[in-house]
Amino acid sequence: MVRVGLAIVLAAFIAAVLGPVISPYDSSAQELSRRLEAPTLAHPFGLDELGRDILARILDGARISLMVGVAVVSVSSTLGMFFGAVAGYFGGRVDDVISRVIDVLMPFPGILLAIALVAVLGPGLTNVVLALSVIGWVGYARLVRGQALRAREFEFVQAARALGASSARIVVRHVLPTALPSVVVQATLGMAGAIIAEAALSFLGLGVQPPTPSWGSMLDAGRSHLFDAPHLTVIPGIAIALLVLGFNFLGDGLRDRIDPKTVR
Amino acid sequence: MARYLLRRLLLTVPVLLGVATLVFALIHLVPGDPAQAMLGDGASQEEIIKLRQSLGLDRPLLSQYKSFLSGVARGDLGRSFRNNAPVTAQIRERFPNTAMLALAAMLFAMLFAIPLGIVAAVYKGRVVDHAAMTLALVGISMPNFWLGPLLAILFSVQLGWLPVSGTGSLAHLVLPAVTLGAALSAILARMTRASVLEELRELYVLAARARGLSGSRAVLRHAFRNSLIPIVTIIGLQFGAVLTGTIITETIFAWPGVGRLLIQAINFRDYPLIQGCILFISVTYVAMNLLTDLTYGYLDPRIRFE
């Protein structure tokens, strides 16, 4: 499973980077006379409602999806590790405050909060990343807090404290590394979540704005052409589902390897 | 049970207060002046000042917060900026549609996924099992904003069996309900399979078989009944996902519910209506979680004493 996932994810990264090499067309070049043309040899994925090459747009869209995924996962995992480690390691009042915030945000439907934030902040790539990170950190924080609570009692942590290491050093050098494997798994699955959420927001018109291609907004455009050009709907959807499946396979596989207890 | 009920209800208060505060804060997160943003660039200074006054934005923050909370407590969420209708009335008008859609989706998921999960468990490792679990994996990986249009292409455009969008008949409900319920079905089928498999290993099932009960009777009367608690929990916990899923599903199928109202409000920058919809969906969500917890506590007495 890990291999299949890894293969899909690697292929997506390569496609995103080598996009211009793979497709000779510019993703924003329009050929209005050939709009909605079905797939042909010259345009294997066909043309969209403005006569743009869908393959080129899928490749550019992959870059957007992966960029959003990497940005959201980086920001939210960093914030989550910080707050989680601080709460778990120091405990007491700090832990109370952070834990209450986690308690309120954790059960809250993430996509609703993201829609609310983007609705007021305005659409666009940066605001999408911001909105998804604001909700994303909570999962990491809860995970790391639990690990930090346990790590605090480990002998090597107590030894470090006895040797006079500062709290910051203990957290960074000793506590966080024990949580890292779980964070990596969470981050891999988080990539899938962020990619779906970005596509959903763009589908609703709240994400990446035209003419920048996003798989979600491509699907939205396809909605008006269900009758005359179904390839506008089919192709971006396959791209999203495949990439999400890839990250899910990779995440699940990594988790099974790191923690054999969860193997079903 | 009474103590558990009271404690659980009290725990909900800070969550509700947090949600209300968050929703209140939304309008203050608008970059620049919300009144200016709502009216657009062509608005005169006078119009902007008037809107600021009617939204209460000219008053101190604390006083705004107090009147917002007291309004929420009275069920007064202000008036829509676009048509001046009370926000509560608009939500009340749309909510039955959303509720119908969500319930239909959950019903579809249960009727489809639970039998599928049971069959997969009974025929573990056989073709049926693999087919069912592959279907479930596909269901989980397919975002509803793709599944919806795909179903519309197949059943409306190609086969002409069902209407593409709108309301009016039971046929209109089918595609939105299946789209919304697909992810839940996938999760539920996997959960049912795992849960029934676990029970099938128990000795009481073997005993039932030894007493001469037929295979299907042993499964349905004994194993399945005992595996119901985790299944009920999953259904309750997944309600939130179904509820937020209505936002996208209603947009795809032009279904006149609260989710579509929210997206329309966003497009018009109708901030009071946006706040109202978000608050309403969140509170419904919290209430459903509470209900799930209480049901769970009722079904499994151990929970109450934790």
Interface residues (C-beta under 8 A of the other chain):
Chain A: R100 D103 V104 P107 F108 P109 I111 L112 L113 I115 A116 L117 A119 V120 L121 G122 I196 A199 A200 F203 L204 G205 L206 G216 L219 D220 G222 R223 L226 F227 P230 T233 V234 P236 G237 I240 A241 V244 L245 N248 R264
Chain B: P14 V15 G18 V19 L22 V23 L26 I27 L29 V30 P31 L137 I140 S141 M142 P143 F145 W146 P149 L150 A152 I153 S156 V157 V164 A194 G240 A241 L243 T244 I247 I248 T251 I252 L262 I263 I266 N267 Y271 I274 I278 I281 S282 Y285 V286 N289
